[in-house]
């Protein structure tokens, strides 16, 4: 073997060993079968085409993803989160701001609050009144729960309505069967505008029993460290042309984000992930309007 061949062999071997020594990409997503978990699996498929080992973990939601991403003992180096959950997390963990990089957006997610058709909750200001109401949200670590908690930080009067960690479909059934006598008077869902969650399907298929509550309190305006808005105020279409008109509601929307802990990834891995989100984002994220 001549010198040139030996040098080339050594270079290829060193490169292969270096790549083999790279930690796998470990993505913390959300509940099994949910939107974030689907995005994680799509990312895994795209990275597999580049021979990049990737593991996808389920989780309770945004807050658990951020805790895993921040924890130096956790193998998680990529996490999916809502922008409002990130801002909420940074309030108590300011040092994390220097640890993460934003790889890209993974879709818009909006707050939908559902109540009974005959409820006296007409808009979000009614949830700020001290009447002992409960609002159903998912588990304490879910993005929905964090969104509600962050809303109470920005507008403390929302604390007059307490969260109840109850399944949304179960809470809707309680509202429908008990009406104003129900302890739970509202259900909150955070999802893409036209996603077909169980809760949204129930609302759209039972317009005589349920309606959407407008959310327009300007005190919910806030900024991320990069200056971008945590929430935008929008008139959101949740269903098109049913009974001759679109179903819309005024509400707040946040962004889904894919974050990486830059200290847990090699420079090559960060570059690969950035290129994927720049060049193949549609394959990873899918149709962001649904």
Backbone as CSV, one residue per row, in Angstrom:
resi,resn,N_x,N_y,N_z,CA_x,CA_y,CA_z,C_x,C_y,C_z
1,UNK,0.860,-1.194,0.000,0.000,0.000,0.000,0.890,1.235,0.000
2,UNK,0.732,2.118,-1.025,1.558,3.312,-1.067,1.084,4.335,-0.041
3,UNK,1.854,5.411,0.072,1.564,6.422,1.096,0.204,7.056,0.890
4,UNK,-0.136,7.390,-0.379,-1.420,8.055,-0.661,-2.591,7.165,-0.283
5,UNK,-2.504,5.878,-0.642,-3.580,4.941,-0.324,-3.707,4.761,1.183
6,UNK,-2.567,4.680,1.853,-2.586,4.510,3.306,-3.226,5.724,3.979
7,UNK,-2.874,6.912,3.488,-3.441,8.148,4.072,-4.953,8.189,3.873
8,UNK,-5.402,7.822,2.650,-6.832,7.848,2.361,-7.565,6.831,3.231
9,UNK,-6.980,5.638,3.393,-7.600,4.608,4.226,-7.720,5.101,5.670
10,UNK,-6.668,5.718,6.167,-6.673,6.222,7.545,-7.724,7.304,7.727
11,UNK,-7.853,8.166,6.713,-8.836,9.262,6.792,-10.263,8.713,6.838
12,UNK,-10.555,7.759,5.932,-11.888,7.164,5.892,-12.191,6.436,7.194
13,UNK,-11.218,5.695,7.709,-11.407,4.958,8.954,-11.646,5.905,10.119
14,UNK,-10.864,6.984,10.178,-11.016,7.961,11.266,-12.388,8.622,11.204
15,UNK,-12.840,8.940,9.986,-14.153,9.570,9.822,-15.262,8.629,10.278
16,UNK,-15.143,7.360,9.877,-16.154,6.371,10.252,-16.192,6.180,11.763
17,UNK,-15.019,6.116,12.386,-14.962,5.953,13.841,-15.542,7.160,14.550
18,UNK,-15.272,8.343,14.016,-15.793,9.574,14.626,-17.312,9.600,14.556
19,UNK,-17.863,9.186,13.384,-19.312,9.166,13.234,-19.936,8.115,14.147
20,UNK,-19.234,6.966,14.273,-19.756,5.912,15.137,-19.771,6.352,16.599
21,UNK,-18.834,7.236,16.962,-18.741,7.697,18.343,-19.752,8.793,18.661
22,UNK,-20.376,9.357,17.646,-21.366,10.406,17.879,-22.534,9.848,18.682
23,UNK,-23.064,10.617,19.607,-24.246,10.140,20.334,-25.440,10.079,19.383
24,UNK,-26.373,9.154,19.610,-27.570,9.141,18.766,-28.386,10.398,19.015
25,UNK,-29.170,10.783,18.031,-30.103,11.884,18.244,-31.331,11.305,18.951
26,UNK,-31.673,11.882,20.102,-32.793,11.407,20.909,-33.812,12.533,20.999
27,UNK,-34.999,12.284,20.451,-36.035,13.318,20.343,-37.150,13.047,21.350
28,UNK,-37.433,14.018,22.194,-38.553,13.914,23.140,-39.748,14.626,22.518
29,UNK,-40.883,13.925,22.403,-41.987,14.425,21.582,-43.259,14.703,22.384
30,UNK,-44.140,13.749,22.473,-45.424,13.926,23.142,-46.088,12.565,23.282
31,UNK,-47.372,12.567,23.514,-48.065,11.298,23.719,-48.045,10.472,22.438
32,UNK,-48.089,9.138,22.597,-48.069,8.221,21.461,-49.240,8.501,20.524
33,UNK,-48.925,8.665,19.239,-49.955,8.915,18.242,-50.336,10.369,18.099
34,UNK,-49.808,11.237,18.970,-50.118,12.660,18.895,-49.313,13.370,17.821
35,UNK,-49.610,14.654,17.616,-48.953,15.420,16.557,-47.451,15.524,16.732
36,UNK,-46.980,15.791,17.958,-45.542,15.911,18.187,-44.844,14.567,18.001
37,UNK,-45.476,13.496,18.456,-44.881,12.176,18.285,-44.757,11.818,16.803
38,UNK,-45.750,12.199,16.011,-45.712,11.962,14.566,-44.560,12.723,13.919
39,UNK,-44.351,13.969,14.343,-43.241,14.775,13.806,-41.903,14.122,14.155
40,UNK,-41.779,13.613,15.377,-40.548,12.942,15.771,-40.258,11.721,14.919
41,UNK,-41.286,10.950,14.616,-41.102,9.763,13.785,-40.723,10.140,12.357
42,UNK,-41.310,11.222,11.854,-40.938,11.679,10.505,-39.487,12.141,10.465
43,UNK,-39.062,12.852,11.509,-37.668,13.292,11.578,-36.740,12.079,11.598
44,UNK,-37.109,11.072,12.350,-36.312,9.845,12.413,-36.162,9.225,11.021
45,UNK,-37.246,9.202,10.244,-37.206,8.612,8.904,-36.284,9.393,7.975
46,UNK,-36.355,10.722,8.054,-35.488,11.552,7.195,-34.031,11.355,7.574
47,UNK,-33.731,11.318,8.871,-32.346,11.160,9.314,-31.813,9.765,9.010
48,UNK,-32.720,8.772,8.949,-32.293,7.408,8.614,-31.710,7.360,7.208
49,UNK,-32.199,8.224,6.328,-31.678,8.283,4.962,-30.236,8.782,4.943
50,UNK,-29.812,9.430,6.046,-28.446,9.925,6.167,-27.611,9.053,7.110
51,UNK,-28.147,7.870,7.429,-27.466,6.936,8.334,-27.194,7.552,9.702
52,UNK,-28.117,8.416,10.149,-27.999,9.026,11.458,-28.947,8.317,12.421
53,UNK,-28.408,7.539,13.386,-29.272,6.852,14.360,-30.113,7.864,15.155
54,UNK,-31.401,7.576,15.275,-32.317,8.488,15.967,-33.301,7.676,16.795
55,UNK,-33.533,8.132,18.012,-34.500,7.498,18.899,-35.603,8.498,19.218
56,UNK,-36.850,8.056,19.172,-37.995,8.920,19.457,-38.638,8.474,20.771
57,UNK,-38.755,9.405,21.709,-39.360,9.112,23.005,-40.716,9.800,23.117
58,UNK,-41.668,9.113,23.713,-42.942,9.756,24.044,-42.769,10.526,25.351
59,UNK,-43.698,11.429,25.630,-43.623,12.219,26.859,-45.004,12.738,27.212
60,UNK,-45.087,13.382,28.375,-46.341,13.998,28.793,-46.602,15.304,28.058
61,UNK,-45.558,15.866,27.414,-45.756,17.115,26.674,-44.577,18.061,26.766
62,UNK,-44.826,19.305,26.442,-43.770,20.308,26.285,-42.868,20.448,27.505
63,UNK,-43.464,20.507,28.691,-42.666,20.759,29.885,-41.710,19.608,30.178
64,UNK,-42.169,18.383,30.003,-41.273,17.247,30.199,-40.173,17.241,29.143
65,UNK,-40.497,17.626,27.913,-39.485,17.703,26.860,-38.395,18.707,27.224
66,UNK,-38.800,19.860,27.740,-37.829,20.895,28.115,-36.969,20.448,29.285
67,UNK,-37.575,19.788,30.264,-36.803,19.283,31.401,-35.772,18.264,30.946
68,UNK,-36.172,17.361,30.057,-35.243,16.363,29.537,-34.121,17.009,28.743
69,UNK,-34.491,17.981,27.920,-33.505,18.646,27.063,-32.472,19.404,27.894
70,UNK,-32.919,19.981,29.002,-32.056,20.793,29.866,-31.208,19.936,30.798
71,UNK,-31.691,18.743,31.132,-31.022,17.876,32.105,-29.753,17.270,31.512
72,UNK,-28.582,17.585,32.069,-27.336,17.038,31.511,-27.241,15.521,31.627
73,UNK,-28.039,14.919,32.518,-28.012,13.468,32.684,-28.949,12.751,31.716
74,UNK,-29.814,13.511,31.048,-30.755,12.906,30.103,-30.120,12.802,28.725
75,UNK,-30.367,11.701,28.007,-29.813,11.570,26.656,-30.552,12.423,25.620
76,UNK,-31.678,13.006,26.002,-32.463,13.803,25.054,-31.673,15.024,24.607
77,UNK,-31.502,15.160,23.302,-30.789,16.325,22.773,-31.633,17.145,21.800
78,UNK,-32.841,16.659,21.479,-33.792,17.408,20.662,-35.161,17.291,21.327
79,UNK,-35.862,18.412,21.431,-37.168,18.392,22.069,-38.157,19.281,21.347
80,UNK,-39.425,18.887,21.361,-40.490,19.660,20.731,-41.290,20.374,21.815
81,UNK,-41.623,21.621,21.562,-42.301,22.405,22.593,-43.115,23.524,21.983
82,UNK,-44.090,23.983,22.736,-44.812,25.200,22.373,-43.981,26.399,22.819
83,UNK,-44.104,27.501,22.091,-43.333,28.700,22.420,-43.700,29.240,23.794
84,UNK,-44.982,29.155,24.173,-45.364,29.668,25.486,-44.802,28.792,26.606
85,UNK,-44.718,27.475,26.379,-44.118,26.590,27.373,-42.637,26.908,27.544
86,UNK,-41.962,27.243,26.446,-40.556,27.630,26.522,-40.391,28.883,27.362
87,UNK,-41.212,29.894,27.108,-41.104,31.138,27.880,-41.397,30.883,29.359
88,UNK,-42.380,30.055,29.628,-42.724,29.707,31.006,-41.558,28.979,31.674
89,UNK,-40.923,28.058,30.963,-39.809,27.293,31.516,-38.609,28.211,31.800
90,UNK,-38.344,29.137,30.896,-37.191,30.033,31.063,-37.338,30.947,32.276
91,UNK,-38.567,31.157,32.712,-38.800,32.016,33.885,-38.082,31.456,35.113
92,UNK,-38.096,30.138,35.264,-37.457,29.496,36.406,-36.114,28.859,36.070
93,UNK,-35.781,28.803,34.782,-34.513,28.204,34.353,-33.829,29.129,33.340
94,UNK,-33.452,30.334,33.751,-32.894,31.306,32.795,-31.604,30.845,32.130
95,UNK,-30.840,29.975,32.787,-29.590,29.503,32.210,-29.786,28.669,30.959
96,UNK,-30.969,28.115,30.791,-31.235,27.284,29.618,-31.216,28.100,28.330
97,UNK,-31.426,29.411,28.453,-31.433,30.274,27.268,-30.117,30.204,26.506
98,UNK,-29.020,29.895,27.213,-27.707,29.805,26.564,-27.402,28.386,26.082
99,UNK,-28.293,27.440,26.384,-28.025,26.049,26.040,-28.733,25.585,24.775
100,UNK,-29.881,26.182,24.465,-30.665,25.653,23.351,-30.496,26.469,22.071
101,UNK,-30.741,25.810,20.954,-30.849,26.484,19.665,-32.194,26.080,19.066
102,UNK,-32.811,26.995,18.363,-34.097,26.739,17.723,-33.843,26.238,16.306
103,UNK,-34.199,24.990,16.043,-33.974,24.400,14.721,-35.046,24.798,13.718
104,UNK,-36.211,25.218,14.219,-37.261,25.632,13.297,-38.639,25.485,13.905
105,UNK,-39.621,26.021,13.207,-41.008,25.957,13.664,-41.679,24.691,13.132
106,UNK,-42.577,24.140,13.938,-43.244,22.895,13.557,-44.765,23.073,13.523
107,UNK,-45.189,24.295,13.260,-46.619,24.534,13.079,-47.218,25.461,14.117
108,UNK,-48.335,26.052,13.746,-49.075,26.947,14.638,-50.044,26.151,15.490
109,UNK,-50.121,26.507,16.770,-51.059,25.869,17.674,-51.866,26.945,18.381
110,UNK,-53.168,26.743,18.417,-54.065,27.761,18.953,-54.813,27.254,20.174
111,UNK,-55.212,28.198,21.016,-55.972,27.889,22.220,-57.457,27.878,21.887
112,UNK,-58.108,26.766,22.174,-59.552,26.659,21.974,-60.202,26.317,23.311
113,UNK,-61.093,27.187,23.743,-61.827,26.960,24.981,-63.278,26.671,24.621
114,UNK,-63.764,25.547,25.102,-65.116,25.079,24.790,-65.988,25.175,26.034
115,UNK,-67.219,25.582,25.875,-68.178,25.593,26.972,-69.536,25.121,26.458
116,UNK,-70.486,24.978,27.371,-71.825,24.559,26.977,-72.563,25.677,26.264
117,UNK,-73.482,25.291,25.401,-74.221,26.270,24.600,-74.950,27.294,25.477
118,UNK,-75.455,26.872,26.630,-76.214,27.765,27.501,-75.378,28.331,28.644
119,UNK,-74.066,28.121,28.586,-73.190,28.620,29.647,-73.182,30.149,29.681
120,UNK,-72.928,30.704,30.878,-72.815,32.156,30.991,-71.392,32.640,30.722
121,UNK,-70.533,31.728,30.256,-69.180,32.118,29.829,-69.274,32.569,28.378
122,UNK,-69.234,33.863,28.159,-69.375,34.402,26.800,-68.020,34.704,26.154
123,UNK,-67.042,35.106,26.958,-65.687,35.328,26.447,-64.702,35.092,27.578
124,UNK,-63.411,35.310,27.325,-62.405,34.978,28.330,-62.508,35.817,29.593
125,UNK,-63.128,36.987,29.525,-63.263,37.821,30.728,-64.135,37.139,31.778
126,UNK,-65.065,36.306,31.349,-65.928,35.598,32.298,-65.148,34.548,33.083
127,UNK,-64.049,34.053,32.508,-63.200,33.107,33.226,-62.336,33.806,34.271
128,UNK,-62.311,35.120,34.240,-61.526,35.889,35.192,-62.356,36.319,36.415
129,UNK,-63.623,35.974,36.405,-64.503,36.338,37.511,-64.453,35.250,38.591
130,UNK,-64.506,35.656,39.848,-64.403,34.722,40.965,-65.684,33.970,41.233
131,UNK,-65.975,32.954,40.427,-67.218,32.195,40.588,-66.982,30.705,40.809
132,UNK,-65.759,30.334,41.165,-65.467,28.946,41.478,-65.540,27.988,40.317
133,UNK,-65.314,28.469,39.114,-65.378,27.587,37.945,-64.128,26.723,37.834
134,UNK,-64.291,25.599,37.113,-63.166,24.744,36.778,-63.060,24.661,35.262
135,UNK,-61.815,24.587,34.765,-61.580,24.381,33.342,-60.751,23.106,33.183
136,UNK,-61.201,22.207,32.332,-60.507,20.934,32.128,-59.300,21.134,31.226
137,UNK,-58.155,20.647,31.677,-56.928,20.642,30.878,-56.326,19.237,30.981
138,UNK,-55.300,18.976,30.202,-54.654,17.671,30.259,-53.773,17.586,31.503
139,UNK,-52.926,16.575,31.553,-52.068,16.329,32.706,-51.186,17.536,33.016
140,UNK,-50.709,17.656,34.264,-49.937,18.837,34.677,-48.728,19.150,33.804
141,UNK,-48.108,18.134,33.188,-46.917,18.368,32.360,-47.243,18.600,30.891
142,UNK,-48.515,18.597,30.534,-48.894,18.775,29.132,-48.744,20.229,28.707
143,UNK,-48.646,20.428,27.388,-48.574,21.789,26.866,-49.818,22.587,27.195
144,UNK,-50.973,21.916,27.237,-52.223,22.610,27.559,-52.172,23.165,28.970
145,UNK,-51.716,22.346,29.923,-51.635,22.790,31.309,-50.655,23.945,31.463
146,UNK,-49.533,23.864,30.754,-48.542,24.936,30.832,-49.101,26.220,30.222
147,UNK,-49.847,26.087,29.120,-50.461,27.265,28.505,-51.404,27.944,29.499
148,UNK,-52.255,27.164,30.145,-53.182,27.767,31.114,-52.421,28.430,32.263
149,UNK,-51.392,27.757,32.769,-50.600,28.324,33.864,-49.926,29.629,33.425
150,UNK,-49.411,29.645,32.208,-48.741,30.848,31.716,-49.745,31.977,31.498
151,UNK,-50.954,31.627,31.074,-52.002,32.641,30.934,-52.321,33.286,32.289
152,UNK,-52.266,32.486,33.361,-52.526,33.053,34.694,-51.375,33.934,35.167
153,UNK,-50.175,33.686,34.637,-49.034,34.554,34.967,-49.202,35.910,34.292
154,UNK,-49.595,35.891,33.024,-49.755,37.133,32.272,-51.002,37.900,32.698
155,UNK,-52.064,37.202,33.059,-53.306,37.826,33.529,-53.750,37.074,34.789
156,UNK,-53.324,37.536,35.973,-53.597,36.815,37.220,-55.077,36.558,37.486
157,UNK,-55.970,37.331,36.901,-57.398,37.121,37.157,-57.884,35.767,36.635
158,UNK,-57.129,35.166,35.698,-57.506,33.830,35.237,-57.415,32.805,36.371
159,UNK,-56.687,33.140,37.439,-56.579,32.219,38.568,-57.925,32.003,39.254
160,UNK,-58.901,32.858,38.955,-60.233,32.674,39.519,-60.949,31.460,38.932
161,UNK,-60.418,30.913,37.843,-60.888,29.634,37.296,-59.761,28.631,37.476
162,UNK,-60.032,27.564,38.208,-58.985,26.593,38.533,-58.926,25.474,37.496
163,UNK,-57.723,24.944,37.211,-57.616,23.831,36.270,-58.038,22.521,36.917
164,UNK,-58.700,21.685,36.145,-59.043,20.327,36.573,-58.389,19.371,35.589
165,UNK,-57.549,18.482,36.082,-56.810,17.580,35.195,-57.687,16.383,34.846
166,UNK,-58.547,16.615,33.869,-59.548,15.643,33.438,-59.473,15.512,31.922
167,UNK,-59.669,14.308,31.427,-59.709,14.079,29.981,-60.762,14.977,29.339
168,UNK,-60.421,15.586,28.206,-61.315,16.547,27.562,-62.658,15.965,27.175
169,UNK,-62.648,14.762,26.601,-63.908,14.138,26.189,-64.797,13.853,27.392
170,UNK,-64.184,13.405,28.483,-64.944,13.144,29.712,-65.561,14.439,30.247
171,UNK,-64.796,15.518,30.202,-65.296,16.807,30.689,-66.444,17.320,29.821
172,UNK,-66.345,17.146,28.499,-67.427,17.573,27.609,-68.709,16.800,27.886
173,UNK,-68.563,15.520,28.161,-69.730,14.707,28.497,-70.380,15.215,29.787
174,UNK,-69.546,15.587,30.746,-70.056,16.116,32.012,-70.803,17.427,31.791
175,UNK,-70.246,18.299,30.950,-70.896,19.577,30.656,-72.233,19.348,29.947
176,UNK,-72.230,18.408,28.997,-73.455,18.151,28.237,-74.554,17.569,29.114
177,UNK,-74.183,16.643,30.003,-75.191,15.964,30.812,-75.654,16.786,32.010
178,UNK,-74.761,17.632,32.568,-75.108,18.379,33.784,-75.348,19.858,33.563
179,UNK,-74.937,20.398,32.390,-75.164,21.807,32.095,-74.502,22.716,33.112
180,UNK,-75.232,23.711,33.597,-74.681,24.678,34.549,-74.394,24.054,35.906
181,UNK,-74.946,22.861,36.161,-74.686,22.185,37.430,-73.321,21.492,37.443
182,UNK,-72.699,21.376,36.284,-71.397,20.724,36.192,-70.329,21.556,36.899
183,UNK,-69.464,20.881,37.681,-68.369,21.607,38.327,-67.404,22.146,37.277
184,UNK,-67.187,21.374,36.229,-66.343,21.824,35.125,-67.218,22.579,34.134
185,UNK,-66.877,23.814,33.859,-67.686,24.650,32.984,-67.022,24.931,31.639
186,UNK,-65.764,24.524,31.486,-65.062,24.782,30.222,-63.976,23.729,30.024
187,UNK,-63.595,23.536,28.778,-62.526,22.609,28.406,-61.550,23.364,27.508
188,UNK,-60.258,23.226,27.771,-59.270,23.897,26.930,-58.464,22.875,26.141
189,UNK,-58.291,23.170,24.857,-57.501,22.346,23.950,-56.498,23.262,23.254
190,UNK,-55.273,22.797,23.081,-54.276,23.530,22.299,-53.893,22.633,21.133
191,UNK,-54.171,23.091,19.911,-53.949,22.253,18.737,-53.791,23.118,17.495
192,UNK,-53.420,22.468,16.394,-53.402,23.154,15.109,-54.831,23.581,14.765
193,UNK,-54.963,24.674,14.005,-56.297,25.255,13.769,-57.365,24.270,13.329
194,UNK,-57.049,23.370,12.417,-58.084,22.478,11.881,-57.805,21.009,12.198
195,UNK,-57.056,20.777,13.279,-56.793,19.401,13.694,-58.080,18.744,14.170
196,UNK,-58.190,17.469,13.922,-59.420,16.747,14.263,-59.262,16.021,15.602
197,UNK,-59.024,16.796,16.648,-58.970,16.196,17.975,-60.368,15.726,18.371
198,UNK,-60.417,14.825,19.348,-61.718,14.325,19.810,-62.590,15.474,20.296
199,UNK,-61.989,16.379,21.069,-62.761,17.495,21.618,-63.337,18.385,20.520
200,UNK,-62.527,18.683,19.503,-63.004,19.567,18.448,-64.069,18.877,17.593
201,UNK,-63.929,17.599,17.362,-64.955,16.880,16.616,-66.288,16.909,17.362
202,UNK,-66.248,16.738,18.678,-67.475,16.778,19.478,-68.140,18.139,19.355
203,UNK,-67.349,19.211,19.429,-67.897,20.569,19.342,-68.539,20.813,17.978
204,UNK,-67.830,20.453,16.912,-68.316,20.732,15.563,-69.526,19.877,15.191
205,UNK,-69.606,18.686,15.751,-70.721,17.791,15.423,-71.929,17.986,16.339
206,UNK,-71.745,18.803,17.393,-72.844,19.042,18.333,-72.999,20.539,18.615
207,UNK,-73.301,21.326,17.568,-73.381,22.788,17.748,-74.531,23.222,18.656
208,UNK,-75.499,22.347,18.902,-76.601,22.702,19.800,-76.227,22.523,21.268
209,UNK,-75.071,21.866,21.494,-74.646,21.591,22.865,-73.422,22.380,23.304
210,UNK,-72.559,22.760,22.334,-71.293,23.395,22.689,-71.000,24.591,21.793
211,UNK,-70.121,25.450,22.294,-69.632,26.564,21.486,-68.223,26.938,21.937
212,UNK,-67.527,27.672,21.075,-66.164,28.115,21.359,-66.176,29.489,22.005
213,UNK,-65.280,29.692,22.952,-65.203,30.941,23.714,-64.090,31.822,23.147
214,UNK,-64.373,33.063,22.752,-63.316,33.962,22.273,-62.289,34.263,23.364
215,UNK,-61.022,34.345,22.970,-59.921,34.699,23.880,-59.210,35.895,23.271
216,UNK,-59.358,37.071,23.902,-58.846,38.294,23.269,-58.131,39.229,24.245
217,UNK,-57.891,38.802,25.489,-57.280,39.684,26.491,-55.866,40.084,26.067
218,UNK,-55.660,41.383,25.857,-54.370,41.867,25.361,-53.249,41.687,26.381
219,UNK,-53.575,41.466,27.650,-52.548,41.215,28.653,-51.789,39.922,28.374
220,UNK,-52.306,39.105,27.480,-51.634,37.857,27.128,-50.504,38.078,26.128
221,UNK,-50.268,39.310,25.744,-49.171,39.635,24.834,-47.842,39.537,25.581
222,UNK,-46.861,38.852,25.013,-45.541,38.715,25.622,-44.537,38.356,24.535
223,UNK,-43.242,38.437,24.879,-42.186,38.208,23.893,-41.239,37.104,24.359
224,UNK,-40.694,36.362,23.393,-39.611,35.428,23.651,-38.282,36.181,23.708
225,UNK,-37.202,35.523,24.177,-35.909,36.217,24.239,-35.448,36.814,22.912
226,UNK,-35.864,36.217,21.785,-35.450,36.758,20.487,-36.346,37.902,20.012
227,UNK,-37.311,38.298,20.840,-38.187,39.424,20.503,-39.464,39.042,19.793
228,UNK,-39.605,37.775,19.416,-40.821,37.348,18.722,-41.964,37.166,19.714
229,UNK,-43.192,37.284,19.220,-44.368,37.195,20.086,-44.600,35.757,20.553
230,UNK,-44.929,35.602,21.836,-45.309,34.292,22.354,-46.659,33.898,21.770
231,UNK,-47.608,34.853,21.782,-48.938,34.613,21.236,-49.257,35.649,20.163
232,UNK,-49.966,35.205,19.147,-50.566,36.126,18.194,-52.078,36.061,18.389
233,UNK,-52.756,37.171,18.103,-54.205,37.240,18.254,-54.824,37.100,16.871
234,UNK,-55.622,36.056,16.691,-56.101,35.723,15.350,-57.571,35.321,15.342
235,UNK,-58.197,35.480,14.181,-59.505,34.907,13.946,-59.258,33.594,13.217
236,UNK,-59.470,32.478,13.899,-59.034,31.173,13.425,-60.213,30.372,12.874
237,UNK,-60.019,29.819,11.696,-61.010,28.924,11.104,-60.744,27.506,11.597
238,UNK,-61.757,26.885,12.204,-61.594,25.520,12.704,-62.334,24.502,11.836
239,UNK,-63.234,24.979,10.983,-63.928,24.092,10.041,-64.421,24.934,8.877
240,UNK,-64.340,24.384,7.686,-64.705,25.135,6.494,-66.080,24.736,5.960
241,UNK,-66.875,25.748,5.669,-68.124,25.595,4.905,-69.056,24.497,5.431
242,UNK,-69.302,24.531,6.722,-70.306,23.632,7.268,-71.579,24.439,7.464
243,UNK,-72.672,23.951,6.930,-73.933,24.678,6.929,-73.803,26.020,6.204
244,UNK,-72.906,26.057,5.196,-72.806,27.240,4.362,-71.881,28.324,4.856
245,UNK,-71.213,28.122,5.998,-70.299,29.154,6.475,-69.142,28.498,7.223
246,UNK,-68.026,29.233,7.332,-66.886,28.730,8.073,-67.135,28.876,9.575
247,UNK,-66.602,27.950,10.357,-66.646,28.067,11.805,-65.349,28.726,12.252
248,UNK,-65.448,29.909,12.824,-64.263,30.667,13.240,-64.408,31.116,14.685
249,UNK,-63.272,31.488,15.294,-63.282,32.032,16.647,-62.054,32.921,16.819
250,UNK,-62.199,33.999,17.565,-61.065,34.847,17.916,-60.328,34.202,19.085
251,UNK,-59.036,34.004,18.927,-58.276,33.365,19.992,-56.795,33.691,19.863
252,UNK,-55.999,33.121,20.745,-54.551,33.317,20.702,-53.883,32.060,20.160
253,UNK,-52.786,32.265,19.438,-52.037,31.139,18.870,-50.566,31.263,19.241
254,UNK,-49.924,30.142,19.426,-48.495,30.098,19.681,-47.845,29.219,18.620
255,UNK,-46.528,29.129,18.650,-45.814,28.333,17.653,-45.240,27.074,18.282
256,UNK,-45.261,25.996,17.524,-44.529,24.807,17.923,-43.080,24.972,17.482
257,UNK,-42.147,24.569,18.338,-40.726,24.744,18.053,-39.977,23.425,18.202
258,UNK,-38.962,23.238,17.372,-38.033,22.128,17.543,-36.731,22.698,18.079
259,UNK,-36.398,22.324,19.297,-35.196,22.838,19.950,-34.144,21.743,20.062
260,UNK,-32.889,22.162,20.107,-31.783,21.233,20.348,-30.906,21.804,21.450
261,UNK,-30.346,20.916,22.267,-29.351,21.340,23.249,-27.992,21.264,22.565
262,UNK,-27.413,22.426,22.314,-26.187,22.475,21.506,-25.003,21.809,22.198
263,UNK,-25.068,21.641,23.540,-23.955,20.991,24.240,-24.054,19.469,24.182
264,UNK,-25.199,18.947,23.738,-25.383,17.494,23.673,-25.238,16.942,22.260
265,UNK,-24.976,17.802,21.297,-24.842,17.393,19.906,-23.479,17.803,19.365
266,UNK,-22.984,17.043,18.407,-21.759,17.436,17.728,-22.081,18.538,16.711
267,UNK,-21.051,19.212,16.243,-21.246,20.258,15.230,-21.865,19.662,13.974
268,UNK,-21.445,18.440,13.612,-21.992,17.787,12.417,-23.480,17.486,12.595
269,UNK,-23.864,17.037,13.767,-25.273,16.738,14.012,-26.125,18.002,13.977
270,UNK,-25.617,19.075,14.542,-26.353,20.344,14.499,-26.529,20.803,13.065
271,UNK,-25.483,20.638,12.259,-25.565,21.032,10.849,-26.586,20.177,10.110
272,UNK,-26.574,18.876,10.362,-27.529,17.981,9.703,-28.967,18.358,10.047
273,UNK,-29.223,18.586,11.322,-30.571,18.926,11.754,-31.028,20.256,11.166
274,UNK,-30.121,21.216,11.119,-30.458,22.518,10.542,-30.801,22.391,9.066
275,UNK,-30.019,21.578,8.340,-30.279,21.384,6.913,-31.610,20.670,6.685
276,UNK,-31.917,19.697,7.537,-33.193,18.991,7.408,-34.350,19.961,7.562
277,UNK,-34.273,20.842,8.568,-35.374,21.769,8.821,-35.426,22.896,7.795
278,UNK,-34.317,23.125,7.106,-34.301,24.130,6.037,-34.775,23.545,4.711
279,UNK,-34.364,22.318,4.418,-34.589,21.743,3.093,-35.698,20.695,3.047
280,UNK,-36.029,20.101,4.186,-37.024,19.031,4.184,-38.066,19.218,5.287
281,UNK,-38.300,20.468,5.665,-39.235,20.742,6.772,-40.634,20.207,6.493
282,UNK,-41.076,20.298,5.226,-42.422,19.855,4.901,-42.592,18.357,5.112
283,UNK,-41.509,17.595,4.896,-41.563,16.148,5.131,-41.638,15.837,6.627
284,UNK,-41.014,16.674,7.438,-40.992,16.440,8.879,-42.267,16.958,9.551
285,UNK,-42.668,18.164,9.188,-43.769,18.836,9.879,-45.125,18.441,9.313
286,UNK,-45.194,18.193,7.985,-46.465,17.879,7.363,-47.250,19.137,7.061
287,UNK,-48.560,18.987,6.866,-49.450,20.103,6.539,-49.761,20.858,7.815
288,UNK,-49.210,22.073,7.953,-49.378,22.853,9.180,-50.743,23.481,9.318
289,UNK,-51.588,23.383,8.291,-52.928,23.990,8.386,-53.931,23.035,9.023
290,UNK,-53.519,21.791,9.286,-54.440,20.799,9.826,-53.927,20.228,11.146
